[in-house]
Amino acid sequence: MKQIFSLFLFAFATFLFSCSNPKQSTTEISQNVDSIEVNKDSISHPQRVGIQMTKEGGVYTIPCIVNGVKMNFVFDTGASNVCISLTEALFLYKNGYIDDEDIGGKTKSVVADGSITTNTKLTLKTIEIGGIVLRNVDALVSSNIEAPLLLGQSALQKLGKFEIDGDSLFFTGVVEHPQIHQHTQDETSTPIPPLTPKITIWDKIVAFFGNEKKVEDYCIKAWDAYQNDMPELALEYCDKAVACRKRSWKPYAVQGKIILDMMKHKLNKESQASPYFSKAVKLNKYKETFYLNENDSISYKYTLEKHCLCFALWGGIEALKEAQSALAEYPNDASLINTISFYYTQ
């Protein structure tokens, strides 16, 4: 029994000694780590990127940004290259988006009906798809001015594996690390936001403290999504912005602007946009202007004009009072004058 007890004490003492001397183990670990060489280009960065597609005439189109220009390509796994028509190529060339160095020689290819066509080789500096930027993509320029834009294997192979779920395209396991990069301040292209944003616990904490920067980020993402033909995603981002801070006028103004533009050919569009413009006007106490990007902005005056116009269609005498009050604030505003005239005409 004493021998067992002594053995136990010896084992316990050995354990305490090893715990009290971490310096030696740390040194050994650091030596092992120093001997490891990491090749950054060999590291794969698996991720899942979702893009909303649009079905047109039995084929799916996908939004892309080619050398900074927004274009919609047909998603074609059967095409070996990215293909653009002579019309798009001339536009890119005349406006300085491609230059002589990007244009290659002639090549021949067989089309679906078996005929042989002559194309021009072209190198596209960048193609942005779902926030991923591909560089130096091989493309062909068709001599047919009405040829469709095809997103073929010369681009798809750089994106890795993909799957289609309904109208959404998902890329997984992006394989070409050098082709993926973070956006820098000097880049002019606009990234397409990821799909299906969800309100997280962090969003609720931010909402509690009223972080206006977070609200602005969501509003900008909403406008980017709408500009890339994803209106449902844009409205979801507006909802996230409102969840962050309900007393901010910016998400209401953005949502009103999107709804009014999105439904410009439908009836009752003003009645659906009016509550958002009304909220934006009431909450924008300092008459601020919100800049969505270099070209688009929403001012207090804009929201006031749209509020009065939308309200005049169904607001009765209260709408007239709103418009008259706004006209007193901006006496020479043609839009407000037209709104009041429209009210009396109605």
C-alpha positions, 0 to 999 in steps of 0.5 A: 500500500505504501509503495502505491502511495509513494508512486502516486506522490512521485507522479503528482510531483512530476506533473507539478514540475512540468506545469511550473516550467512552461518556458521550456515547452514554449521554446520547443514549440516556437522552434517547431513553428519557425521551421514551418514555411507557409506558401500564401499562394497555396492557401485555399480560401473556401467561401460561399458567394450567392448571386441572384439571377434573372430568367429571361427567355428560358436562360438565366442572366447574371449581373457582372461588372466588366472593367467597371461597366455593369453588364448582364451576362447569360450564364452559359456553362457550355461556352468555352469563353466569355463572349461579347458582341461587337456593340459592347466591344466598341462601346468599351473601346470608345470610352476607354475601358479597353485599349489596343493592348487588350485586343488580340488576334483573330480566332475561329470557332464552331457555333451550335449550328455547326458553322464556323465563325471568326472572332477577335481575342480580347483580354478583360482586365477585370470581371467582378461577380458577386464581389469577387474580382477576376483579372485578365479574363480571356474573352471573344468578340463576336462579329455579330452586333446582336450576339448575346453576352455569354459568361463562359468557362474562361471566367467560371473556372476561376470561380471554383465549384458552383450550384444553382438553387432556384434563381440563385447561383452559389459559388463555393470553394473559390480556388484561385487565391491570387484572383480574389482581393479586397476592394481598395479606395481607388477602385471605382467598381461597385461590389454586389452585396451578398444575399439574404442578410439577417439581423444578428445579435450584434445588429440589435446591440448597435440598434440600442446604441443608435450607431448611425454609421451602421445605418448608413452602411446598410443604406448604401448596400441597399442602393447598391443591391437595387442598382444591381437589379436585386430590389428584394435584397435592397428592401431587406437592407433597408429593414436592417437599417431601420432595425439599427435605428428607427429614428434615422431618416435615411433608411426611410428615404432610401426605401421610398426612393427604391419603391417609387422607382421600382414600381414606376410603371404600376398603379398605386406606386405613390401610395406605397412610397408615401409613408416612407417619404413622410417618415423621412421628412419628419425625422430629418430635422436638420435637413441633411443630404445623404450621399449614396455614392458619387453620383446619387444622393437624397436630400431633404428637399427631394424627400419633401417634394416626393412626400407632397406629390405622393400624399396629394394623390390620396391625402385629401385636404391634409395633403394640400396643407402639406404642399402649401407649407412646403411651398412656403419653405421653398417658394420657387420650387416647380415640383411643389407648384405642380403638386398643388396644381395637380391637387386642384385639377384632381 
